[in-house]
Amino acid sequence: MSRRHAVPSPKPNLETRASDDWPSELYRILKAAEVRQMSYVPDAGHSQLIRMFSADRDVITNVLTTEEEGIAIAAGAWLGGQRSVLLMQSSGVGNCINMLSLSAMGRFPLLILVTMRGEWAEFNPWQVPMSRATQPSLEAIGLKVMRAETAEDLVETAEAAASLAYESDQQIAVLIGQRLIGKKQW
């Protein structure tokens, strides 16, 4: 007769559960800011937000082969009278650093949401160097960088970033801490 070992169920963490819905809050904020285009390289950290935008018939979604394409799309959207957002992972920042000069020199609004890797509970050592370089690289090219570590901070930060980007023609990157997006599982 085999015996099953009872594994105690973890007690629900209401704070964590409440914060699990931050992608919906980001979607709400970006819709309120009248974002009509969203560009992304597929990323697990942004997957829920990507699904919401992809299901929205009022938003054009652009799957990118490299993050730098998203900078050009953002410029074109702005010139065409639309607001856009670019979603990427911290490793993608290095791929588009040169193209970011377009937004700096053109002075058009740019909002980038960056999910961080190479920080909290990272299993892949290749993610660590770009994680360390993400914020300094973005700041060196002229972007204002804001960071959020909790869902509550992210909602407030994203609202402020959207306002600053779209109302003041600023280039803003919001870094979403790895602890917020959770440990990546392989």
C-alpha positions as CSV (number, residue, x, y, z in Angstrom):
1,M,0.0,0.0,0.0
2,S,1.5,3.3,-1.0
3,R,1.2,6.3,1.2
4,R,0.9,9.8,-0.1
5,H,2.7,12.4,1.9
6,A,0.5,15.3,2.7
7,V,2.1,18.5,1.6
8,P,0.8,21.4,3.5
9,S,-0.8,24.1,1.4
10,P,0.9,27.4,1.6
11,K,-1.1,30.0,3.4
12,P,-2.5,32.6,0.9
13,N,-0.5,35.8,0.9
14,L,-3.2,38.4,0.3
15,E,-0.7,41.1,-0.4
16,T,0.9,39.0,-3.2
17,R,-2.4,38.0,-4.6
18,A,-3.6,41.6,-4.8
19,S,-0.3,42.6,-6.5
20,D,-0.6,39.8,-9.1
21,D,-2.9,42.0,-11.2
22,W,-0.4,44.8,-11.9
23,P,-0.5,44.0,-15.7
24,S,-4.2,44.9,-15.7
25,E,-3.4,48.1,-13.9
26,L,-0.7,49.0,-16.4
27,Y,-3.2,48.2,-19.3
28,R,-5.7,50.5,-17.7
29,I,-3.2,53.3,-17.2
30,L,-1.9,53.0,-20.8
31,K,-5.5,53.0,-22.2
32,A,-6.3,56.1,-20.2
33,A,-3.2,57.7,-21.7
34,E,-4.6,56.9,-25.1
35,V,-1.9,54.5,-26.2
36,R,-2.8,53.2,-29.6
37,Q,0.3,51.2,-30.5
38,M,2.2,48.6,-28.5
39,S,5.5,47.0,-29.7
40,Y,7.3,44.1,-28.0
41,V,9.7,41.3,-28.3
42,P,8.0,38.3,-26.6
43,D,8.8,38.3,-22.9
44,A,7.3,36.2,-20.1
45,G,7.3,39.2,-17.7
46,H,5.1,41.2,-20.0
47,S,3.0,38.2,-21.3
48,Q,-0.3,39.2,-19.6
49,L,0.0,42.8,-20.7
50,I,0.8,41.6,-24.3
51,R,-2.3,39.4,-24.3
52,M,-4.5,42.3,-23.2
53,F,-3.2,44.6,-25.8
54,S,-3.3,41.9,-28.5
55,A,-7.0,41.4,-27.7
56,D,-7.8,45.1,-28.0
57,R,-9.1,46.0,-31.4
58,D,-8.3,49.7,-30.8
59,V,-4.6,49.0,-30.4
60,I,-2.1,48.1,-33.0
61,T,0.4,45.5,-31.7
62,N,3.8,45.0,-33.3
63,V,5.9,41.9,-32.7
64,L,9.5,42.9,-33.1
65,T,12.5,40.9,-34.2
66,T,14.7,43.3,-32.2
67,E,13.9,46.0,-29.7
68,E,15.4,48.8,-31.7
69,E,12.6,48.5,-34.2
70,G,10.3,49.6,-31.5
71,I,12.0,52.9,-31.2
72,A,11.4,53.6,-34.9
73,I,7.8,52.5,-34.6
74,A,7.3,54.8,-31.6
75,A,8.7,57.7,-33.7
76,G,6.4,56.8,-36.6
77,A,3.4,56.5,-34.3
78,W,4.0,60.0,-32.9
79,L,4.5,61.5,-36.3
80,G,1.2,59.9,-37.3
81,G,-0.6,61.3,-34.3
82,Q,-0.7,58.3,-32.1
83,R,0.9,57.3,-28.7
84,S,2.8,54.1,-28.3
85,V,4.5,52.0,-25.7
86,L,7.5,49.7,-26.1
87,L,7.7,46.6,-23.9
88,M,11.1,44.9,-23.4
89,Q,13.3,42.9,-21.1
90,S,16.5,44.4,-19.6
91,S,18.6,42.3,-22.0
92,G,16.9,44.1,-24.9
93,V,18.1,47.6,-23.7
94,G,21.6,46.8,-25.1
95,N,20.1,45.9,-28.5
96,C,18.5,49.3,-28.9
97,I,20.9,51.8,-27.2
98,N,22.1,53.4,-30.5
99,M,18.5,53.7,-31.8
100,L,17.5,55.6,-28.7
101,S,19.4,58.6,-30.0
102,L,16.5,59.0,-32.4
103,S,14.0,59.8,-29.6
104,A,16.6,62.0,-27.8
105,M,17.4,64.0,-30.9
106,G,13.8,64.0,-32.3
107,R,12.4,64.9,-28.9
108,F,9.4,62.8,-29.3
109,P,7.6,61.1,-26.4
110,L,8.8,57.6,-25.7
111,L,7.6,55.3,-23.0
112,I,9.4,52.0,-22.4
113,L,8.4,49.4,-19.8
114,V,11.4,47.2,-19.0
115,T,11.1,44.0,-17.1
116,M,14.3,43.4,-15.3
117,R,16.4,40.2,-15.3
118,G,19.7,39.4,-13.7
119,E,18.6,40.6,-10.3
120,W,16.5,38.8,-7.6
121,A,16.6,35.0,-7.8
122,E,18.1,35.0,-11.3
123,F,19.2,31.6,-12.6
124,N,20.9,32.7,-15.8
125,P,24.3,34.4,-15.3
126,W,24.2,35.8,-18.8
127,Q,21.4,38.2,-17.7
128,V,23.4,39.8,-14.9
129,P,25.8,42.1,-16.8
130,M,23.1,43.8,-18.8
131,S,21.0,44.1,-15.6
132,R,23.8,46.1,-14.1
133,A,24.1,48.2,-17.2
134,T,20.5,48.9,-18.0
135,Q,19.8,52.0,-15.9
136,P,23.2,53.6,-16.5
137,S,23.0,53.0,-20.3
138,L,19.5,54.4,-20.5
139,E,20.5,57.5,-18.5
140,A,23.7,58.0,-20.6
141,I,21.6,58.2,-23.8
142,G,19.3,60.8,-22.2
143,L,16.3,58.8,-20.9
144,K,14.7,59.5,-17.5
145,V,14.6,56.2,-15.6
146,M,12.0,55.4,-13.0
147,R,12.0,52.1,-11.1
148,A,9.3,50.1,-9.4
149,E,9.7,47.2,-7.0
150,T,6.1,46.6,-5.8
151,A,2.8,46.6,-7.7
152,E,1.7,49.7,-5.8
153,D,4.8,51.5,-6.8
154,L,4.5,50.4,-10.4
155,V,1.0,51.7,-10.8
156,E,1.9,55.1,-9.4
157,T,5.2,55.2,-11.4
158,A,3.6,54.1,-14.7
159,E,0.9,56.9,-14.3
160,A,3.6,59.5,-13.7
161,A,5.8,58.2,-16.5
162,A,2.9,58.2,-19.0
163,S,2.0,61.7,-18.1
164,L,5.6,62.9,-18.3
165,A,6.3,61.1,-21.6
166,Y,3.1,62.1,-23.4
167,E,2.3,65.5,-22.0
168,S,5.9,66.8,-21.8
169,D,7.5,65.0,-24.8
170,Q,10.0,63.2,-22.6
171,Q,11.8,59.9,-23.1
172,I,11.0,57.6,-20.1
173,A,11.9,54.1,-19.1
174,V,10.2,52.4,-16.3
175,L,12.2,49.5,-14.8
176,I,10.0,46.7,-13.4
177,G,12.0,44.9,-10.7
178,Q,12.6,41.2,-11.1
179,R,11.1,40.5,-7.7
180,L,7.8,41.9,-8.9
181,I,7.7,39.8,-12.0
182,G,8.7,36.7,-10.1
183,K,11.4,34.1,-10.4
184,K,11.7,32.8,-13.9
185,Q,11.1,29.1,-14.2
186,W,12.6,26.8,-16.8
